[in-house]
Amino acid sequence: MYVVFLNYVRPVEEVEALLAPHIDWLDRYFATEVFIAAGRKDPRTGGMLLVRDIERERLDAILAEDPFVAVAQYEVTKVNVTRSADAFAALSGI
């Protein structure tokens, strides 16, 4: 699985202008079950995605489709989940 942090590099007004197409992009990859979870950072300096374990090249291509590429940088970390709370047991081995 991957943890992806988005860090805004442009003013929040520019981020807001791209929010609707960004949400459409999120919806597309939640529908295909590539994305596991997403949310805003607090304070609002970016966001976070949890992504299934897919080929890194595919993940890079998906991230390149995000309209936020114009306003954010992406920090991608691969995580091998070996333990989880019972409610998240499905994440082990993803």
N, C-alpha and C positions, 0 to 999 in steps of 0.2 A: 504494500500500500504506500501511497505517497501523501505527505503533508505539503501543501503548497501555500506559502504566504505571499499575498499581494501587498506591495508597499507603494502607496501613491507617491508619484514624483511630480504631479501637477496639482494645481489648486482644486479644492473640492468642487468648485463650480464646473470645472471641466469634467470631473468624474461624474457629477450629476447629469450632465448632458448626454453621457453614454450609458446611463443606468438601464434604460429600457432594453436596448439591444444586448447589454450584458446579461440581464435577467433572461432574455430569450435564449441566449447561449447556454446559461446554466440549466434552464429547463430542458433543452435538447439533450444534454449529457446526463441529467438525472433520469430522463425517460429511458435512456439506453443502459442505465445502471452503472455507468462509468464513475459518476460522482456519488459519494456516500453522504457527505455533509458539506455545508458552506455557511459562512457567516461573516459579519463585519467585525473588525477589531474595535475595541473600546479602550481608549479614544479612537475615533474614526480616522485612522491613518492607513487603512487598507483592509484586507480581508483574508480569509483562510478557506482552503478546500481540502477535503479528504477525498482521495481518489483511489479506486481499486488498483490492484497490482496489474498493470498493463505494460507493454513494451515502452521503454522510455521515449523512443522515437515517436510513437503514437501520442504519448502525453505531450511532448513538445509541439506536435502538429495541432493538437486540440487547444493548447494554450495560445498558440499563434492565431487562432480564430477568434479569441476573446476580444471584443471591442476595447476592453480596458488596456490592451497592449499600448495604446496611445497615452495612457495616463499612469501606468503602474509598472513596477519591476516585479519579477517573480523569483521566489526562492523555493526551490524544490528539494525536498528531503525524502529519500526512500526509507521506509520503516518496515522492519519485519516483526509484526505483532506476534508475540509468543504467549502473552497472558492478557486477559481482559476480565472485566466484571461479567457476571452471567448474562446480563442484558445485552452485552456486546460480544458474546461468544462467537458470533458469525464473523467478526473481524479477524480472528486468529486464522492465519494462513491465507488471508486475502492478498 
